[in-house]
Amino acid sequence: MQDRKILHVDMDAFYASVEQRDNPELRGKPVVVGGNNRGVVAAASYEARVFGIRSAMPMRDALRRCPDLNRVPPRMSLYQDVSKQIFTIFREFTPVVEGLSLDEAFLDVTNSLQLFGDEISIAKEVKRRILDTTSLTASVGVAPNKLVAKIASDLDKPNGLVVVTDANMRETLDPLPVQVIPGIGKETLARLQRVSINTIADLRQAQDRDINPIFGRFAARARDRAAGIDVRPVVPSREDKSISAEETFDVDLSARNDLRRHLLKLAERTAARLRAKDLVAGTVQIKIRQDDFSTYTRQCAMRPPVNSTETLYGAATKLLDDWLSENPGAKIRLLGVGGSELGRDSQPDLFAPTTKSGGSQLDQAVDQIRDKFGDLSLERARTLD
């Protein structure tokens, strides 16, 4: 197998760092990005992490841990714009870029060494260009494979650079807690600890009798992971399977008009994301979570596939109304709208306006204004309280 040179680039507290960059009053202070008190933390600054605050933590728990916490609403369109800048930098060094999220990617630079120098030089230059372009820092792991590169990028945050080679692989991996291996969750960790497997070295050297009951037919793969073995290639094309938006409400909602107002906001966000990627959805879904956390989904097929706000909203409204008729008086905690069975917008109507992003002329005008002035620059009257 070819000796590969893989970088895992992970932006440091991305959403929170963007907010601190743009608002000097937030710098050096604990900051979280997220919605209302009943939502979850989308990102936490390093100052907030001192209090044990992490992404996906309930916002109420975060506020309880740090009463002086600064909470900022998310600005997803801004984060997406910054992400595009970052990924443009990645592709200046290699076309083999596998994006994992807006702020994280694998880069295979094996065939870029003659142009840009060794993998360490490339990692340093990627970090420098990101900082110069966005004023943000990134941590980079450099390794012969994806697994080890991902582990390495987290070892010296923020603004770190960790290089793992075949020569220092065991020295680097062996002392680490076994849960740094992706895929080992709380339940698996508890079972490993019961047989005294606490570090990566413990797992690498474990007896079959100890790990076979835990991993079953994947036991050999788990031991390979602990030895730093990973043959997965960097895959540059990752197509979206679905696009959605959801909201957790401050107060449970039951009035149909209130729910429709929020449903329109969510349909608008989902439709805009579809158009931004030149996609149409063949299926529209809604997600409903009640006050007791019971969760329901409903969906319908769209022929032809759609990405206009009004068509998406109309389908979502019919799904919601049907569910409400079956569940009168339901108190709803969370609502979501999504599109799946995605495909390229082919503009089948000869007389439809020819545009890059699809959707109605109104949709396109709104998209252009928000692209220029931000998501909050324009709202539909029907979405206002």
N, C-alpha and C positions, 0 to 999 in steps of 0.2 A: 504494500500500500504506500502511496506517495506520502512523503513527510509534509503535512499541511501546516500552514501558518494561519491561525484563526484569531481574530480579535472579537471580543465581546465588549461593546461600548454601551454603558449605562449612564444616562444623565443623572446628576445628583439632585434628589428631591425635586424633580422637574417642575411640576405645576407650582409648588411653593417657591422655588427659586425664581421662576419667572415673575411671580408677584412681588418678591423682595427686590428683584432687579428694577421693576417699574415703579415701586413705591419705597423711597428711601426710609420712610418712617417705620417700615416693617423689618428692616435689616437688623440682624442681631437679636430679633425677638421671636418667641415661639409662634409659628404661623401654621394654620391648616387651611386647605382648600376643601370646601364642601358646602352642602346645602343647609337645610334647616336642622333643628335639634333632633329630629327623628331620622335623619339620614346617616350616612357614614362618611368617614374621612376619605377624601380622594387622594390627598397627599399631605405629608407633614414635613416641615422644615427640620433641619438637624437640631435646632434649639428646642423644638417641640418633642423630638424623639428622646431627649434627656428625661422627659417625664413619662416615658414608656408609651407615647402616642405613636400609633402606626396607621398606615393606610388600611382601609376596610374596617377600622374600629368604629363602633357606634359613636356619633358625635357627642351624645350625652356623656359617655364614658370619658371622652377626650376632655370635655369641659370640666368634668369632675376632677380629673387629674391635674389640670392646670387652669385655675380660674381666670388667669390673665391671658388666656389663649386668644390670639387674633385670628378670627375666622373670616375667610374671603370667599365669596361665591366664585365658582369656576367660570373661566372664559375659554371655552373649548375652541372656538374659532382661532383665538390667539395662539393657544398651545399647538394647534394644527399647523398654523403658519410657521411658528418657530421650528416645529418638527420637520417641515419641508426644507427649511434652511439646513438643518443638521443632516438630513438624508442626502441632500445635494452634495454636501462635503464628503460623505461616505463614498458616493459614486464617483467622486473625483479620483479615488484611489483604486476602486475595483467595481466591476458590474455585479459581482457576486455578493449581494447584500440581502440578508434575510431579516426583515423587520419583525420584531416581536410585539411592539407597541409603539406609541408615538415617540417614546424616549429610550428605546432599547433595540439593539440590532446585533446580529453576527455579521462579520466581514471576513471573507476568505481572501487573503492577500497573497496567497501562494504564488500566483503568476504576476504579481506586481512588484516583486523584489528588485528586478533589474531596472525598473523605471524609478522607484522611489527609495531604494535602500532596504535594509533588513526590516523585519517586522517590528522591532522596537522603535526604530526611527519613524516608521509609518504611524505607530500608535502615538508617539509624541507629537507628530505633525497634525494628526487628526484632532488631538486635544487642543493644540494651539489654535488651529483654525476655528474650532467650535467656540473657543473663548473669544477670539478676535471678532467673530461674526455675531455672536449672540450675547456675549458677556456672561456666559454660563459655563460651569465646569462639568466635566464628565470623568467617570472612572472607567478604566480599560483593563481587561484581562487579556493576556496574550498566552496562547497555549497551542499544542498540536491538535486539539479537537474542541468541539463546542462545549461539551460538559465541563472540562477543566477551565476553559476560558470564562465561562459563566461564573463558576465558583471563584475564580481569581479576581474578577472585577469587583467582587463584594468584600475583598479582604482588606482593602485600604481606603475606604470611603471617608470623606469625599475627596475628589480630585486625585484619585490614586492611579497608579500604574503598577500592576503586578505581572511578572513574567514567569511562567512555569514551563520548564523544558523536561525532556525525558530524564535528564541528569538530576533535577531537583524535585521530580514529581512526588516521590514518597515523602521526602522531607517536608514538602509543602502540604500535602493532603493528609498524611497519617494522623497528625494531632487534632485535626478539625472535628467538630461534633458531627455525627453521622447525618443529622438532619439537614446539613447544607447540600446534600445530594438531592437534586430536584426529584420530586415524586415520593419522598418519605414524609408523610404527614403525621399528625398527632397519634393516630391509632397505631400505625406501623412503628413509630418511635417508641411508644409505650411497650409494645411487644418485644422490640429489640432490647430495650433496657432491662426487661425482665430476665433476659438471658445474658446480661452483662455486656451487651454490644452498645458502646457509647460513642466511640470514635470511628473515623473512617478506617483506621488500622484494624480495629476490632472486627469490622465487617469484612475487610479484605482477608483476614486470617481465620474467619469463623468456620466452624465445622458444619457439614451438611445437615447434621441432625438438629442444629440450632436454627438455621435459616430456611430450610426447606418448608417447615410448617408455616413460616411467615410469608415467604415469597412464592411458594409453590413452584410452578414451572419457570418462574422468572428468577429463581435463586442464582443461577449462573450469571445472569445479566446483572443482578445486584452486586455480585462479587466483582464482576468486570468494572462496574461503575466505581467501586471503591478502589480499584487498581488504576483508575484514570483512563480506562479503555472506552472509546466511543467512536464508532465508525460512521456516524450520521454525517451526510454532507450538508453544507450550507445551501439552502434552497432559496434562490432569489425571487421566485414568484409565489406569493401567497394570496390567493383570491379570497375576497370577503365572502363568507357564507350568509351573513345577515347583517343588517344595519338597523339600530333601534335607539330609542330614547325613552327614559323613564323618570318618574319623579315620586319621591316620598313626601307626603303632605305633613305640614305642622299639626293639623287637626284632621281627624278622619272626616271624609266627605260622604254625603249620601244624596244631596240634591242633584238632580240630573243636569240642571243648567251649569252648576259649578263643575261637575265632572266633564261636561262637554267643552267648557272653556279651557280646562287643562288639557283635554284630549287634543284640541286644536293646536295648542302650543307644541305638544309632543309630535303630532303629525307634521307640523311645519319643520321641526328640527330634523326629523327622520327624512323627510322629503328633500330638504336642503343638503343633507349628507349624501343622499343618493345622487342628486344632480352634480354635486361637487366631484363625484367619481365617475360621472357619465354612466350611471347604472339605473336600471329599472327593476322593480320588484314584481315577481309573478304571484307572490302571496303576501297578504297583509295580516299581521297578528296584533292582538292586544294582550296585555298582561294585567291581571287584577289581583291585588293582595288585600285581604280583609283585615280588620282590626285584630283578629285572632291569628294572623299570619298564614291562614289558609290561602293558597295561591291558585289562580285559574288562568288558563290561556284559551283564546278563541282565535280562529283564523279563517280566511276565505281566499279563494283563487281570484286573480285579476287577469282578465283577458281582454285586450292586450295588457302586458305588464305596464306599471305606472311609476312615475316619480313626481307628479304634480301634487301640490299640497291639498287642493280641494278634493281630488279623487281619492287620495290616501285617507283624508279626514272623513269623507263620506263613507268609505268602507269600514273604517274604525268605529264610526258612530253607530252604524247598523249593528256591528258586533257587540258594542257596549250596550246599546238599547235592548238587544235580545237577551243579554245576560242579566241586565237589571230587571227585566220582566220576569225572569226565572227566579230572581233573588231580591224580591221587594224589600226595601228598608235596609239593605246591606250597607255597612259602614266600611268605606274603602280607605286604606292606608297608603297604597301605592298604585300608580297607573303607568302603563307603558305602551308604546306603539312601535312596531317593527315591520321590516320588510325582509323577505327571504326569497329563495329561488331567483337569485340575482342574475342579470344579464346586461349586456351593453345596450345603450340607448340607440336604436337603429333608425329613429325618425321615420316611421312607416307611412305617415300621412303626407301626401304630396302637398297639401295646402296648409300644413302646420308650419308655424314660424321656424325657420332653420336657425338653430343656436347651438352653441357648444354644450350647454348644460341641460337642455330639455326643459320640461315643465311649461307652464303657461307664460305669457308675456309678463303678467304680474309677478309670477315667481321669479323670473329672471331679473326684473327690475329690483325686487327686494334683495335678491342674492347680490347684485352689483352694489347696492347701497351698503349692505352689511359687510361685504368684503372690504369696502373702502373705509367705513366709519365704525365698524364693530357691531356685534350681535344686538346690543341694546339700543342702537340708533333708531330702530323702527319696529313698531309692534302693530299687529292687527287690532282694530277696535274690539272685536269679539273676544280677544284674549284678556282684555283689561277687566279688573275687578270693579 
